[in-house]
Amino acid sequence: MKIAIVCYPTYGGSGVVATELGVALASHGHEVHFVSYKQPVRLESLTTSIHFHEVHVPKYPLFHYQPYELALSSLLVELVKTHQIELLHVHYAIPHAYAAYMAKQMLLESGIDIPLVTTLHGSDITLVGNHPFYKPAVTFSINNSDIVTSVSKNLKSDTFSFFDVHKEIHVVPNFINVASYDKIRVNCERSVVAKDNEMIVSHVSNFRPVKRVLDVVAVFARIRDKLPAKLMMVGDGPDRMAAEARCHELGIAEDVVFFGKTNEVNKILCFSDLLLLPSQTESFGLAALEGMVAATPVISSNTGGLPEVNIHGKTGFLTAVGDVSSMAEYAVGLLSNKEELIQMKQAAYQHACTFDVARIVPLYESIYELALKTKVS
């Protein structure tokens, strides 16, 4: 099958999942065409089965904001005709689903009825998409997709709550490539980042307010009061400077490393004994899954789709949003009990294996087959 995947090229969950999905589909014999304004960060190589098409937005002085959606729609029409694309799979409702719908309508005038699959990831529904300014367009785009999927049961529920949607929504969870992490774990050298007697705590996010990185710092400060430890802060964003300043205020700066954006997330998680994820909300919690497949237990908030990934008392612990005290108590208790930590590391890894790419990609292939049979005209 020839599939066009439209996604954001960034480090965020939707871009990572879309890229990993496309690579896996190519390994299954499909021809995949990625479409974005920049090559996705996880797309390391192009082959005869994997292609990338950049969306160029011509600058014109009349426009204060350049019309990305128009450029994307036009490119999709061209790709479908030139490469005989059989299906469009867009990740993120806006602007991708909206642009893809317009492309679909333009193609109909040429006698081409191409199916459109839209995957909802989270912020496109709970934050941006729910804004009154965008809500009508998002509702329209979802209802006019041939097939709609969401990455968690919680996100599916939120979509029906926030929008007047009359489409069925199929839950297809995010996934992980277990084999790629297994290779890294074999050569996991903790001494690179910490002493033998120090525990390693990590956090991975885009450092937006919703990720509550100051809670991460506060929890670590309490851990550091009880036992020797290092904190690995992976990612970048608007709250990074505030987090760095708070580390200095609390006197823990020398035990905290800010890596910024890095392609070695897997390796850092391999070093880690614990992952902190105190988010205000998470539609799924891909960072939690990435930690667990690296045999790293997770202490997270109990919001959104996180309870579907992080099983309390088995793969880690769940607390209420903002409950720094409970997070720190769970963390100190686990890190102080070597036997319990080993058991939870093993359980986290085993649970993560149930989300292996080999199990999830066939679900998307079934979705594609269904879309080809139930095209919206």
N, C-alpha and C positions, 0 to 999 in steps of 0.2 A: 504494500500500500504506500502511496505517496502522501505524506502528511506535512502540513505547514504548522509549525508551533510558534505562536506569538507570545513573547514574554518580556519582562524587564530583565536587563542584563546584570543586575546588581547582586550583592551578597545576600540580599534578603531571601526569605524562605521560598517565595513563589518562583523567583528566578532560578534558584538552586534546584528545586524540584522539577521545574520544566526542563531544565538542561539535562539533568540526570535521566529523566524520562525519555527525552529524545535520543540520548546516547544508547540507552537500553533498547529502545525500539529499533534502532539501527542494527544492533547486535542480533535482533530477531529477524532481520532481513528486510525491514522497511526502509524506505528512502525518506529522510527527514530534512526539512528545510526550516531553519531557525530564522525568525524575523524579529528584528529589534533595532534600536537606534545605535547600538554598539554590541560587539561580540560578547556573549555571556561569559562571565568570569570563570565558570566551571567548564566551558567548552574549550578544551585544550588543543584539539586537533580536528581538522576537516578531512573527510575522506570521500570516496565515491558515493557513500551512503549518507553522509552528513554535510549539509551546506549551510552557509550563513548569508543572509541578505540584509544589508543595512538600509534603514529607513532614512532617506535624505529629505530634509525639510527646507526648500528654497527660501532664502530670506527676501522679503519684499517690504519696502518701507511703509506700505499701507497698513500692515499688520503689526499691532503692538505685541501680540502673542502669536507665534508662528503656529499654523494649523497642522499639528502632528497627526491628528485623526484623519485628516483629508489625505495627507501623504501616505499614511499607513494603508488606508482603504485602496488607494490607487495602486500601490505596490502589490497588495494581495491580489488584485484583479489581474495584474500583469503576470505574477508568478503562477497563478492557476492556469492561465492560458498558455504560458511559455513552457512550464514544466509538467503540465497535466496533473496538478495537485488534485487529490481525491477528497481531502478532508481538511478543515481548518480546526485547530485546537488552540484556543486562546486562554491564557492564564491571567486572571484579574479582570473583573467586570468592566472597569473603566480605565483607560479609554478603549481597551482592546476588543471587548465584546461589541461595543457600539460601532467601532470602525469595521469589524469583521461583518457585522450585519449589513452595513452599507455596501461593502464589497460583494456580499451575497446577492443583494438586490441588483447591483450593476451587472453581475454575471448572469442573472436570470434573463436580462435583456438580450444576452448572447446565446441563450438556450442552455446555459450551464447551471444546474441546481446542485450546489456543493453543500454538504452538511457542515454544520457549525456546532462544535462542542465547547462549552464554556466551563472552566474550572474556577470556583470561588475559593479564595485563599484566606480571607480574614479582614484586613483593613479596607479592602474594596467594598465590604459589606458593613462592618461595624463602625468604621470611622468615616472615611471619605465618602463612600457610597450612600451613607445614611444622611448626609448633609442635604437639606432641602433643595439646594441649588442643583445637585446631581441626581437626586432620588428618582425623578420621572424617567431620566435617561437610563439609569441602572435597571429600574423595573422593566422598562421596555426591552432592553437588551437581553435580560434573563429570560423573559417570557417568549422572546423570538429566537432563542437558541434552540437547536434541535435536541440537544441533550445538555443537561446541567449537572455538574458534580460539585461536591464540597469535600474539603479535606477532613472534616470531623462531623460527628452527629450534632455537636453543639453549634457549629456554624450553620448547619442545615436548619436547625431550630431558630437561630437568630435571623436567618434570611426570611423565613416565613413570618416571623414576628415583625420585622422592620419593613417588609415590602409586600405589595399585593401581587404575590407570585402564584400562578396557577400551573406551573410546570412541576413535574416530578423531579426531585433532586436525589441523585445517587451519591452515596457516601463512598469515596475511595480515599483511604488514608494516605498521608505522606509516607515515604519509604526511605530506606537506607541501603547502601551497597555494603553488605556485611563483609564480603571478601576483601574489599579495599581497606577496611579497618583491620582485618585480621593480619594483613601483611605488615602494617605499621606496628601492631602490638608485639610482634615477634622481636623487634629491635627497639623497644621502648626504654630509653635511658633517662631515668628520672634525675640523675645527677647533673644533667644539663641545666636544670632550673632550680634545684633545691638540694639541701644537704640531706643525708640519710635520715636524720631525726625529724625533718620537717614534713608536715602534711601539705599537700598541694590542692588548693581550692581554685576553681575556675568560674568564669562567667563569659558567655558569648552572646552578643546582641548588637543592634545598631545604635545603642546608647540614646534612644529617644525617651522622652518622659514616661511613656507607657511601659518601658522596661524596668523602671525604678532602680537605676544603677546605684543611687545613693543608699538604697536598702542593702545592696550587695556589700558596699563598703562598711555599713553599720554592722551587718552580720559578721563580716570578717574581723572587724575590730574586736568583737566579743570572742570570736574563736581564738584570735591571737592573744587575748588576755589569759586564756586557759592552756594553750599548748603552742609549740613552735609551728609556724605555717607560712606559706607563701600564697599570694593571690595572683592569678593570671587573668587579666582583663583583656578580652579579645573583641575587637570591633572598634567602631568610631561613630561619632554622632554629636548632636548638640549638647548632651549632658556630660561629655568626656571631661571638659575643663573643670566643671563643678565637682566631678568625682575625684579628679586629681587633687584639687584644692582641699577636699574633705579628708583625703588620706594624709595630707600634711598636717591638717588641724588635729587629727587624731593620733599623730605620731607613728603612723604605720607605713609611711611612704616607702621606706627602704625594703619593705616586705611585699610590695605590690609592683607588678610589671604590667604596663600598658603596651600591648603589642600593636594596637591599631588594626587596620585591615590586613589580613594575612592569608595566604593560601595553605598555611600549615596548621589549620584548626584541628585537623585529625590528630596530628602529632601532639599538640598541646593537651588535648583531651585524653590522649593515651597516658600522659604523665600524671593526670589528675586523680585525686582520691575522691573528689566531690565537686558537683556542679551546682551553682546557685542560680535559680531562675525565678525571681520574685515578681514577675510581670503583673501589671494591672489587668491585662487580658492577653490571651493567646488563642488563636483559632485552632491551633494544633499543638505547637511546641516542638518544631523540628530540632531546635537546639537540644532539647531534652533527649530526643531520640539519638542524636549524634553523640551525646555524652554516654548514654546507656550502651550503645554498640561498642564504645571504647571501654566498656566495663567500669563506667563511672556512675555511681548512684546520684540521684537528683533530689535536691530539696527545692520545691517550687510552690508557688501559690496554687490554690485549688480552683482557678478560674478558667472559663472557656473550655477548650478541648484538652487541657493538660491532664485532668483525671483519666482521660481515655488513653493516655500514654504512660504517665507516671503513676504506678500503683502504690498507694500508701502502705508503708510497712513492708513492701516487697522489693521494689526497685528504688525506693527513696521515701521521701515524706512530703505530705501536702499540708499547707497552712493557709490561713486566711490572708488576703492581700494586705500587706503592710505590717504583718505580725512578725516583726524583727526578732522579738524575744523568743518566740517558739522556733523560728528558723535556726537561731543560734543554739538553742537548747538541743534540738535534734542533731545539728551539725557536730557539736562538741561531744555529745553522747556517742555518735557513730564513729567519729574519728578517734575516740579514746578506747574503742573496743575493737581490737584487731580482728578477732574471730567474726564478729558481726559484720564488720566492714568487708571482709573477704567474701562472706556469704552473700551480702547485698550486691557486691560487684558482679558475682557470678549470675545472680538472679536478674540484674539489670541487663546484662549481655544476652541472656537467654530470651528475655522478653523482647528485646530489640530485634532479635532474629525473626520474630513473627512478622516484622515489618520489612523483611528483606525485599529488595527490588524484584527478585525472581517470583515472589508471590503476588506483587502488586501490579506489575506491568500487564500480565494477562487480563486483569480486571479492566484496564484501559482498552486493551484490544477488543474485549467484549463490548465495551461502550462504543467503540468506533463502528463495530459491526451493527450495533443497534441503531446508531445515528444514520448509517447508510440506508437503513430500512425505513426510518421514520423522519424523513426530511420535512421541515416546515416550509411551506410554499407561501 
